[in-house]
Amino acid sequence: MAIVLALAVLVLPAWAAQAQTPQVPVLWDAKERLPKPDLSALPRLRFLTTTDFPPFNFLDGSGRLSGFHIDLARAICAELGMADKCQIEALPWAELEGALARGEGEAVIAGVAATAETREKYVFSRPYLQFPARFIVPKAKPLTEPIYDKIQGKPVGVLAGSAHEHMLQAYFGTVKVVPFAKPEELYAGLKAGKVDAAFGDGMRLSFWLAGEDAANCCRFGGGPYIAPEYLGTGLSIAAKVDQPVLAAAFDYALQEISEKGVFAELYLRYFPVSFY
């Protein structure tokens, strides 16, 4: 448990777990100053993405490419002084790798996971968003940090076979793990009082909390838990492996966007129930 809690504190050094105002993830060290690479020789900056990963990238009601990734790409271009050279193209997921390799784009912003295998093909920016695990609980039975002692021996629902189930078993002592086959069964079990809490992906849980099915029954309990060993390293921008300068430029732009509050505005636009 100590490892998970320590990682969560690193991401949220000054946030109260039960803060009333929406919280925005800050993944950048304010004391670190990143240099701005010179991209003046770059004739264009085309981001490749997909249309099937809402709210990150999707087609809106008028068929226009929209989403968090689309607005983030435009903000990066603006920060790098390349708004007039900025392009965004949507392709099927299976075509992204080939299109980038053929030079049909300079970067992929579509949730490509940074792993040992993918690092052989791509160079990645630093993560700009991570997906923490969260507890949700009935509003009538709130949980606050430290949660560890409060849930020992208590039934906690989780999706069967998920990384969150393994994380719950590994880091939360004698909690009674109650697996559910489907998300809707997990939510129904929580609402019916079959479990004291549910544990899972904070982003997906935030959408449920904001939806009609939840009927304002529940809320997040405790803080976000960041565990890369179970949940991965989060979202990064991928460029061809021989383009480290481009990845460094993305790092610079992402840090500037974060410090100027642009990232926070985009995050809360697409995630009004913050999963942090």
C-alpha positions in Angstrom: 0.0 0.0 0.0 2.8 2.4 0.8 4.1 2.4 -2.7 0.7 3.3 -4.2 0.0 6.0 -1.7 3.4 7.5 -2.1 3.0 7.7 -5.9 -0.4 9.4 -5.5 1.1 12.0 -3.2 3.8 12.8 -5.7 1.2 13.6 -8.3 -1.0 15.5 -5.9 1.3 17.2 -3.4 -1.1 19.8 -2.1 -4.5 18.5 -2.8 -7.0 17.3 -0.2 -8.6 14.1 -1.2 -12.1 15.4 -0.6 -11.7 18.9 -2.1 -14.9 20.4 -3.3 -13.5 22.1 -6.4 -12.6 20.0 -9.4 -8.9 19.0 -9.4 -6.6 19.0 -12.4 -3.6 16.6 -12.6 -0.2 18.4 -12.6 2.5 16.1 -14.0 5.2 18.8 -14.4 7.8 20.0 -12.0 7.4 23.8 -11.8 11.1 24.1 -10.9 12.2 22.4 -14.1 12.7 24.7 -17.1 12.6 22.8 -20.4 14.3 24.4 -23.5 12.2 25.3 -26.6 13.6 23.3 -29.6 13.8 25.1 -32.9 11.2 23.7 -35.3 11.4 26.5 -37.8 12.6 24.2 -40.6 9.6 21.9 -40.2 7.2 22.6 -43.1 4.2 21.3 -41.2 3.2 19.6 -37.9 0.6 17.0 -38.7 -1.0 15.0 -35.8 -2.5 11.7 -36.6 -5.4 10.4 -34.5 -8.6 8.4 -34.7 -12.3 9.1 -34.4 -13.3 6.3 -32.0 -11.9 7.3 -28.6 -14.4 9.7 -27.0 -14.0 12.1 -25.3 -10.4 12.2 -26.6 -11.1 12.1 -30.3 -14.5 11.7 -32.0 -16.8 13.1 -34.7 -19.3 15.5 -33.2 -23.0 15.9 -34.4 -22.0 17.8 -37.5 -19.3 15.3 -38.4 -16.4 17.6 -37.3 -13.3 16.0 -35.7 -13.4 17.0 -32.0 -12.2 16.0 -28.6 -9.6 16.6 -25.9 -6.8 15.4 -28.1 -7.8 17.7 -31.0 -7.9 20.8 -28.8 -4.6 19.7 -27.1 -2.9 19.3 -30.4 -4.0 22.8 -31.5 -2.8 24.2 -28.2 0.6 22.6 -28.7 0.9 24.0 -32.2 0.0 27.5 -30.9 2.6 27.2 -28.0 5.3 26.2 -30.5 4.4 29.1 -32.8 3.2 26.7 -35.5 -0.5 27.3 -35.7 -0.4 28.1 -39.4 1.5 24.8 -40.0 -0.7 22.7 -37.8 -2.7 19.8 -39.3 -4.8 17.0 -37.7 -5.8 13.9 -39.6 -8.0 11.1 -38.4 -7.4 7.5 -39.6 -8.4 4.0 -38.5 -6.3 2.8 -35.6 -4.7 0.1 -37.6 -3.4 2.6 -40.2 -1.7 5.0 -37.8 1.7 3.2 -37.5 2.0 2.8 -41.3 1.0 6.4 -42.0 3.6 7.8 -39.5 6.3 5.5 -41.0 5.6 6.8 -44.5 5.9 10.4 -43.3 2.2 11.1 -43.7 2.3 12.7 -40.3 4.8 13.9 -37.7 3.1 12.5 -34.5 0.4 10.3 -33.2 -1.9 11.6 -30.5 -4.3 8.7 -30.0 -3.3 6.8 -26.9 -0.4 4.7 -28.1 1.0 3.1 -25.0 4.7 3.7 -24.2 6.1 0.2 -23.7 9.4 -1.5 -24.3 8.1 -2.8 -27.6 6.6 0.5 -28.8 9.7 2.4 -27.9 11.5 0.5 -30.6 9.3 2.3 -33.1 8.5 5.6 -31.5 9.9 8.3 -29.3 7.4 9.6 -26.8 6.7 12.8 -25.1 6.4 12.7 -21.3 3.0 11.7 -20.1 0.4 14.5 -20.1 -2.4 12.5 -18.5 -2.4 9.4 -16.3 -5.4 7.3 -15.3 -5.6 6.8 -11.6 -7.5 4.1 -9.8 -10.3 5.4 -7.5 -12.8 4.3 -5.0 -16.5 5.3 -5.4 -18.8 5.0 -2.4 -22.5 5.9 -1.6 -22.9 9.5 -0.6 -24.5 8.3 2.6 -21.4 6.4 3.6 -18.4 8.6 2.6 -14.8 7.5 2.9 -11.9 9.8 3.5 -8.1 9.2 3.6 -6.5 7.3 5.1 -8.7 4.6 3.5 -6.6 1.6 4.1 -7.6 0.9 7.7 -11.3 1.7 7.0 -11.8 -0.9 4.3 -10.1 -3.8 5.9 -12.4 -6.8 5.8 -15.0 -4.7 3.9 -16.5 -5.9 0.6 -15.2 -3.8 -2.3 -16.4 -4.4 -5.9 -14.1 -4.5 -8.9 -14.2 -5.8 -12.4 -13.1 -9.4 -12.5 -9.6 -10.1 -14.0 -8.8 -6.4 -14.3 -5.6 -4.6 -13.4 -7.6 -2.9 -10.7 -8.6 -6.2 -9.2 -4.9 -7.2 -9.0 -4.0 -3.8 -7.5 -6.7 -4.0 -4.9 -5.5 -7.5 -3.8 -1.9 -6.4 -3.7 -2.1 -3.1 -1.9 -5.1 -3.0 0.3 -4.5 -5.8 2.8 -7.5 -7.8 3.9 -10.1 -6.0 1.9 -12.8 -8.5 0.7 -12.5 -8.4 -3.1 -15.9 -8.9 -4.8 -15.4 -9.4 -8.6 -18.1 -8.5 -11.0 -18.2 -9.6 -14.7 -19.5 -6.3 -16.2 -19.4 -2.6 -15.3 -23.2 -2.3 -15.1 -23.2 -5.2 -12.6 -20.6 -3.5 -10.5 -22.5 -0.3 -10.4 -25.8 -2.1 -9.6 -24.0 -3.9 -6.8 -22.8 -0.7 -5.3 -26.2 1.0 -5.5 -27.9 -2.1 -4.0 -25.5 -2.1 -1.0 -23.9 -5.5 -1.9 -20.5 -3.8 -1.6 -19.3 -0.9 0.5 -17.3 0.6 -2.4 -16.3 0.0 -5.9 -12.7 0.3 -7.2 -11.7 0.9 -10.8 -10.5 3.3 -13.5 -11.1 6.8 -12.3 -12.0 8.2 -15.7 -14.7 5.6 -16.4 -16.0 6.0 -12.9 -16.3 9.7 -13.3 -18.5 9.3 -16.4 -20.8 6.9 -14.5 -21.0 9.3 -11.6 -22.1 12.1 -13.9 -24.6 10.0 -15.8 -28.3 9.2 -15.3 -27.7 5.7 -14.1 -25.9 6.8 -11.0 -28.8 9.0 -10.1 -26.6 11.1 -7.8 -26.1 8.1 -5.5 -22.4 8.1 -5.1 -19.1 10.0 -5.1 -15.4 9.4 -5.1 -13.9 8.3 -1.8 -10.3 9.1 -0.9 -7.7 10.2 -3.4 -6.4 9.0 -6.7 -4.0 6.1 -6.8 -1.2 6.1 -9.4 0.4 2.7 -10.0 2.3 2.4 -13.3 3.2 -1.2 -12.6 -0.6 -2.0 -12.9 -2.1 0.9 -14.8 0.6 1.9 -17.3 2.3 5.2 -17.7 -0.6 7.2 -19.1 -1.0 9.1 -22.4 1.9 10.4 -24.4 2.5 11.8 -27.9 4.4 9.4 -30.2 6.8 10.5 -33.0 9.1 8.4 -35.2 12.0 7.0 -33.2 14.5 9.2 -35.0 12.7 12.4 -34.0 13.8 13.1 -30.4 13.8 16.9 -31.1 10.1 16.7 -31.9 9.3 14.8 -28.7 11.3 17.4 -26.7 9.3 20.2 -28.4 6.1 18.5 -27.2 7.5 18.3 -23.7 8.2 22.0 -23.8 4.8 22.9 -25.1 2.9 20.6 -22.7 4.7 22.1 -19.7 4.0 25.6 -20.9 0.3 24.7 -21.5 0.1 23.3 -18.0 1.7 26.3 -16.3 -0.5 28.8 -18.2 -3.7 27.0 -17.2 -4.6 25.9 -20.8 -4.4 22.3 -19.9 -6.6 22.7 -16.9 -9.3 24.5 -19.1 -9.2 21.6 -21.6 -9.3 18.9 -18.9 -12.3 20.4 -17.2 -14.1 21.0 -20.5 -14.0 17.3 -21.3 -13.9 15.8 -17.8 -16.2 18.0 -15.7 -16.3 15.4 -13.0 -12.6 15.3 -12.4 -11.1 11.8 -11.8 -8.3 13.2 -9.7 
